[in-house]
Amino acid sequence: MIQDEARHVHYGVLALKRHFAELSASELREREDWTFEVACLMRDRFLAHEIYDEWFGAHMKRADWDRVMSESPFMLEFRQTMFKRLVPNLEYIGIFSPGFASIR
C-alpha cells in the first residue's frame, strides 16, 4: 500500500537527518553533490533517450526530441509530482543546494 511506502520514506528521511547531522562539512558536501547528480539523472531519465534512439533518431534531432519530451503536459506533471516530495525531504535532511532549483 502507498501508506506503507510513505512510512518507509519517512523513516529513511528521519534516519538520514540524524546520520547527516554527524558528518563533517566536507562529507556533507560530498553527499550533497552525489544527491544532485542522482536527481539530474532521474530528471534526464524521463527524456526517454532509449526510445528516441530506437524509434525516432533517424527522423528528428535529439534537441527537438528533448524539447517535445520536456514540454509534454504529462511529463511536466510527472516531474513536478516526483520532485515536489524529493526537494522538501532534501531540505529537511540538510543536503539541498541552490543547484536543485534547476532540476524541476
Accessible surface in RSA format (square Angstrom, percent):
REM  Atomic radii and reference values for relative SASA: ProtOr
REM  Chains: A
REM  Algorithm: Lee & Richards
REM  Probe-radius: 1.40
REM  Slices: 20
REM RES _ NUM      All-atoms   Total-Side   Main-Chain    Non-polar    All polar
REM                ABS   REL    ABS   REL    ABS   REL    ABS   REL    ABS   REL
RES MET A   1   174.38  90.3 123.13  81.5  51.25 122.0 106.73  90.7  67.64  89.6
RES ILE A   2   145.81  83.0 138.02 102.8   7.78  18.8 139.41 100.4   6.40  17.4
RES GLN A   3   112.92  63.1 109.85  80.3   3.07   7.3  29.03  61.8  83.89  63.6
RES ASP A   4    53.41  37.4  52.85  52.6   0.56   1.3  11.78  27.7  41.63  41.5
RES GLU A   5    96.82  55.6  96.65  73.1   0.17   0.4  36.02  69.7  60.80  49.6
RES ALA A   6    59.98  55.2  47.63  73.5  12.36  28.1  55.72  78.5   4.26  11.3
RES ARG A   7   147.89  62.1 140.75  71.7   7.15  17.0  72.67  99.3  75.23  45.6
RES HIS A   8   116.93  63.9 107.44  74.7   9.49  24.3  75.17  77.5  41.76  48.6
RES VAL A   9    84.34  55.5  77.14  69.8   7.20  17.3  83.55  72.6   0.78   2.1
RES HIS A  10   108.28  59.2 105.89  73.6   2.40   6.1  72.97  75.2  35.32  41.1
RES TYR A  11   152.82  71.3 151.09  86.0   1.73   4.5 108.04  81.2  44.78  55.2
RES GLY A  12    26.01  32.1   0.00   N/A  26.01  32.1  25.98  71.3   0.03   0.1
RES VAL A  13    17.21  11.3  15.77  14.3   1.44   3.5  15.77  13.7   1.44   3.9
RES LEU A  14    66.09  36.8  62.54  44.7   3.54   8.9  62.65  44.0   3.44   9.3
RES ALA A  15    36.44  33.5  31.21  48.2   5.22  11.9  32.74  46.1   3.70   9.8
RES LEU A  16    77.57  43.2  77.43  55.4   0.14   0.3  77.57  54.5   0.00   0.0
RES LYS A  17    84.67  41.3  83.36  51.1   1.30   3.1  47.88  43.1  36.79  39.2
RES ARG A  18   156.06  65.5 149.34  76.1   6.71  16.0  70.31  96.1  85.75  52.0
RES HIS A  19    86.95  47.5  82.55  57.4   4.41  11.3  59.77  61.6  27.18  31.6
RES PHE A  20    19.75   9.9  16.21  10.0   3.54   9.2  16.36   9.9   3.39   9.7
RES ALA A  21    86.65  79.7  44.74  69.0  41.91  95.3  57.44  80.9  29.21  77.4
RES GLU A  22   140.60  80.7 103.65  78.4  36.95  88.0  46.56  90.1  94.04  76.8
RES LEU A  23    31.06  17.3  13.22   9.5  17.83  44.8  13.33   9.4  17.72  47.7
RES SER A  24    56.18  47.5  42.95  57.3  13.22  30.5  51.13 108.9   5.04   7.1
RES ALA A  25    87.94  80.9  69.46 107.2  18.47  42.0  75.38 106.2  12.56  33.3
RES SER A  26    82.22  69.5  69.40  92.6  12.82  29.5  53.80 114.6  28.42  39.8
RES GLU A  27    69.76  40.0  69.48  52.6   0.28   0.7  19.04  36.8  50.72  41.4
RES LEU A  28    52.25  29.1  52.25  37.4   0.00   0.0  52.25  36.7   0.00   0.0
RES ARG A  29   136.21  57.2 132.67  67.6   3.53   8.4  52.49  71.7  83.71  50.7
RES GLU A  30   116.87  67.1 110.29  83.4   6.58  15.7  39.91  77.2  76.96  62.8
RES ARG A  31    77.81  32.7  77.79  39.7   0.02   0.0  25.04  34.2  52.77  32.0
RES GLU A  32    23.25  13.3  23.25  17.6   0.00   0.0   2.17   4.2  21.08  17.2
RES ASP A  33    64.97  45.5  61.96  61.7   3.01   7.1  28.10  66.1  36.87  36.8
RES TRP A  34   169.47  68.0 164.35  79.6   5.11  12.0 143.22  76.4  26.24  42.6
RES THR A  35    17.22  12.2  16.70  16.9   0.52   1.2  12.49  16.8   4.73   7.2
RES PHE A  36    49.61  24.8  49.61  30.7   0.00   0.0  49.61  30.1   0.00   0.0
RES GLU A  37   103.05  59.2 102.91  77.9   0.13   0.3  36.54  70.7  66.50  54.3
RES VAL A  38    48.19  31.7  48.19  43.6   0.00   0.0  48.19  41.9   0.00   0.0
RES ALA A  39     1.72   1.6   1.04   1.6   0.68   1.5   1.59   2.2   0.13   0.4
RES CYS A  40    20.59  15.6  20.57  22.9   0.02   0.0  11.36  28.8   9.23   9.9
RES LEU A  41   123.38  68.7 119.78  85.7   3.60   9.0 120.17  84.4   3.21   8.6
RES MET A  42    62.66  32.5  59.44  39.3   3.22   7.7  42.83  36.4  19.83  26.3
RES ARG A  43    65.83  27.6  65.03  33.1   0.80   1.9  21.25  29.0  44.58  27.0
RES ASP A  44    53.79  37.7  50.51  50.3   3.28   7.8  18.08  42.6  35.71  35.6
RES ARG A  45   144.14  60.5 131.90  67.2  12.25  29.2  57.47  78.5  86.67  52.5
RES PHE A  46    52.89  26.5  49.42  30.6   3.47   9.0  52.36  31.7   0.53   1.5
RES LEU A  47    24.52  13.7  24.52  17.5   0.00   0.0  24.52  17.2   0.00   0.0
RES ALA A  48    15.61  14.4  13.77  21.3   1.84   4.2  15.60  22.0   0.01   0.0
RES HIS A  49    46.33  25.3  44.09  30.6   2.24   5.7  28.59  29.5  17.75  20.6
RES GLU A  50   102.77  59.0  96.46  73.0   6.31  15.0  64.72 125.2  38.04  31.1
RES ILE A  51    88.47  50.3  86.82  64.7   1.65   4.0  88.45  63.7   0.02   0.1
RES TYR A  52    18.80   8.8  18.80  10.7   0.00   0.0   8.32   6.2  10.49  12.9
RES ASP A  53    88.78  62.2  63.04  62.7  25.75  60.9  29.88  70.3  58.91  58.7
RES GLU A  54   130.50  74.9  97.58  73.8  32.92  78.4  36.75  71.1  93.75  76.5
RES TRP A  55   165.12  66.3 149.84  72.5  15.27  35.9 135.69  72.3  29.43  47.7
RES PHE A  56    81.47  40.8  81.47  50.5   0.00   0.0  81.47  49.4   0.00   0.0
RES GLY A  57    32.09  39.6   0.00   N/A  32.09  39.6  12.28  33.7  19.81  44.4
RES ALA A  58   102.21  94.0  55.41  85.5  46.80 106.5  67.28  94.7  34.93  92.5
RES HIS A  59   144.84  79.2 108.79  75.6  36.05  92.2  72.74  75.0  72.10  83.9
RES MET A  60    60.22  31.2  45.05  29.8  15.16  36.1  46.70  39.7  13.51  17.9
RES LYS A  61   152.30  74.3 145.72  89.4   6.58  15.7  95.06  85.6  57.24  61.0
RES ARG A  62    98.52  41.4  93.96  47.9   4.56  10.9  42.22  57.7  56.30  34.1
RES ALA A  63    73.91  68.0  59.54  91.9  14.37  32.7  64.64  91.0   9.26  24.5
RES ASP A  64    51.78  36.3  51.62  51.4   0.16   0.4   5.04  11.9  46.74  46.6
RES TRP A  65    20.91   8.4  20.91  10.1   0.00   0.0  20.91  11.2   0.00   0.0
RES ASP A  66    37.01  25.9  36.79  36.6   0.22   0.5  15.05  35.4  21.96  21.9
RES ARG A  67   123.66  51.9 117.12  59.7   6.53  15.6  54.10  73.9  69.56  42.2
RES VAL A  68    71.01  46.7  65.21  59.0   5.80  14.0  68.90  59.9   2.11   5.7
RES MET A  69    31.90  16.5  31.90  21.1   0.00   0.0  17.90  15.2  14.00  18.6
RES SER A  70    42.45  35.9  39.85  53.2   2.60   6.0  24.11  51.4  18.33  25.7
RES GLU A  71   103.95  59.7  91.10  68.9  12.85  30.6  40.63  78.6  63.33  51.7
RES SER A  72    28.58  24.2  23.78  31.7   4.80  11.1  16.67  35.5  11.91  16.7
RES PRO A  73   111.43  81.2 104.36  95.1   7.07  25.7 107.64  88.9   3.79  23.6
RES PHE A  74   144.70  72.4 137.07  84.9   7.63  19.9 142.75  86.5   1.96   5.6
RES MET A  75    20.46  10.6  20.46  13.5   0.00   0.0   9.26   7.9  11.20  14.8
RES LEU A  76    74.58  41.5  74.37  53.2   0.22   0.5  74.43  52.3   0.15   0.4
RES GLU A  77   117.45  67.4 116.23  87.9   1.22   2.9  33.22  64.3  84.23  68.8
RES PHE A  78    80.97  40.5  75.74  46.9   5.23  13.6  80.21  48.6   0.76   2.2
RES ARG A  79    19.35   8.1  18.99   9.7   0.36   0.9   4.31   5.9  15.04   9.1
RES GLN A  80   110.60  61.8 105.50  77.1   5.10  12.1  36.05  76.7  74.55  56.5
RES THR A  81    70.01  49.8  67.26  68.2   2.76   6.6  53.95  72.5  16.06  24.3
RES MET A  82    45.27  23.4  31.39  20.8  13.87  33.0  30.56  26.0  14.70  19.5
RES PHE A  83     2.17   1.1   1.67   1.0   0.50   1.3   1.97   1.2   0.19   0.6
RES LYS A  84   132.68  64.7 117.87  72.3  14.81  35.3  75.86  68.3  56.81  60.5
RES ARG A  85   140.90  59.2 140.90  71.8   0.00   0.0  63.83  87.2  77.07  46.7
RES LEU A  86    45.60  25.4  41.54  29.7   4.05  10.2  45.17  31.7   0.43   1.2
RES VAL A  87     2.39   1.6   2.39   2.2   0.00   0.0   2.39   2.1   0.00   0.0
RES PRO A  88    50.46  36.8  45.65  41.6   4.81  17.5  46.63  38.5   3.83  23.8
RES ASN A  89    30.75  21.2  30.68  29.7   0.07   0.2   6.50  15.6  24.26  23.4
RES LEU A  90    10.55   5.9  10.55   7.5   0.00   0.0  10.55   7.4   0.00   0.0
RES GLU A  91    96.74  55.5  77.49  58.6  19.25  45.8  25.93  50.1  70.81  57.8
RES TYR A  92   103.35  48.3  91.57  52.1  11.79  30.7  76.76  57.7  26.60  32.8
RES ILE A  93    12.34   7.0   5.62   4.2   6.72  16.2   5.92   4.3   6.42  17.4
RES GLY A  94    40.48  49.9   0.00   N/A  40.48  49.9  29.68  81.5  10.79  24.2
RES ILE A  95     4.55   2.6   4.55   3.4   0.00   0.0   4.55   3.3   0.00   0.0
RES PHE A  96    56.91  28.5  35.15  21.8  21.77  56.6  35.15  21.3  21.77  62.3
RES SER A  97    14.13  11.9  13.22  17.6   0.90   2.1   7.66  16.3   6.47   9.1
RES PRO A  98   122.92  89.6 106.56  97.1  16.36  59.5 114.71  94.7   8.21  51.0
RES GLY A  99    33.07  40.8   0.00   N/A  33.07  40.8  29.25  80.3   3.82   8.6
RES PHE A 100     0.00   0.0   0.00   0.0   0.00   0.0   0.00   0.0   0.00   0.0
RES ALA A 101    71.83  66.0  55.13  85.1  16.70  38.0  55.92  78.8  15.91  42.1
RES SER A 102    78.63  66.4  49.82  66.5  28.81  66.4  53.87 114.7  24.76  34.7
RES ILE A 103     0.00   0.0   0.00   0.0   0.00   0.0   0.00   0.0   0.00   0.0
RES ARG A 104   156.99  65.9 114.36  58.3  42.63 101.5  52.08  71.2 104.92  63.6
END  Absolute sums over single chains surface
CHAIN  1 A     7702.6       6778.7        923.9       4826.9       2875.7
END  Absolute sums over all chains
TOTAL          7702.6       6778.7        923.9       4826.9       2875.7
